[in-house]
Amino acid sequence: MVFMSKPAPEQFSFIRNSKPTPFFSGIPLIDLSKPDSMHQLVKACEEFGFFKVINHGVPMEFISKLESEAVDFFSLPLSEKEKRFSSVFGDNPEKFRCALNDYVSAVKRMACEILEMMADGLKLQQRNVFSKLFDG
C-alpha cells in the first residue's frame, strides 16, 4: 500500500481521467476517523473487495519524506542509478533507511488496525486473527 502526498504523476492520469462505468461507480472511500468506519470497511470488502482509506493516521511527514527520497533516486539518470547499485540508498543510506523505516512502521500499524476492524466486523472471537500475521 502506498500513499502519495501529492497528486498522482502523469503516468497515472488514466486513473484520474477515466469515466465511471454503470458497473463500477468508484472506489469506496473509508474515513477511519468516523464512528461507522468499521461498518463501511466490511461493506466495502463484501461489495468491492478493496477500498481507499483517509484519516488513516500515517503521518504526512513520513509519506512526504519517503516520497521525496524515492523521487530523488528515480529521477537520476540511469548511469547515476547504476553507480549506486551497491548502495541502493544513494549517497546517504541512513537518511533513506530512516524514512523507509518510519513509513513502513506507520503503515504496518494502520494495516493492523484495519485488519482488526475487519475481524470485529466479521464478529470473529479473536480480534487479532488477521493482524497477528504481521508479527511473524
C-alpha positions, 0 to 999 in steps of 0.5 A, a space after each residue: 500500500 502506498 500513499 502519495 502526498 501529492 497528486 498522482 504523476 502523469 503516468 497515472 492520469 488514466 486513473 484520474 481521467 477515466 469515466 465511471 462505468 454503470 458497473 463500477 461507480 468508484 472506489 469506496 472511500 473509508 474515513 477511519 476517523 468516523 464512528 461507522 468506519 468499521 461498518 463501511 470497511 466490511 461493506 466495502 470488502 463484501 461489495 468491492 473487495 478493496 477500498 481507499 482509506 483517509 484519516 488513516 493516521 500515517 503521518 504526512 511527514 513520513 509519506 512526504 519524506 519517503 516520497 521525496 527520497 524515492 523521487 530523488 533516486 528515480 529521477 537520476 539518470 540511469 548511469 547515476 542509478 547504476 553507480 549506486 547499485 551497491 548502495 541502493 540508498 544513494 549517497 546517504 543510506 541512513 537518511 533513506 533507511 530512516 524514512 523507509 523505516 518510519 513509513 513502513 512502521 506507520 503503515 504496518 500499524 494502520 494495516 493492523 488496525 484495519 485488519 482488526 476492524 475487519 475481524 470485529 466486523 466479521 464478529 470473529 472471537 479473536 480480534 487479532 486473527 488477521 493482524 497477528 500475521 504481521 508479527 511473524 
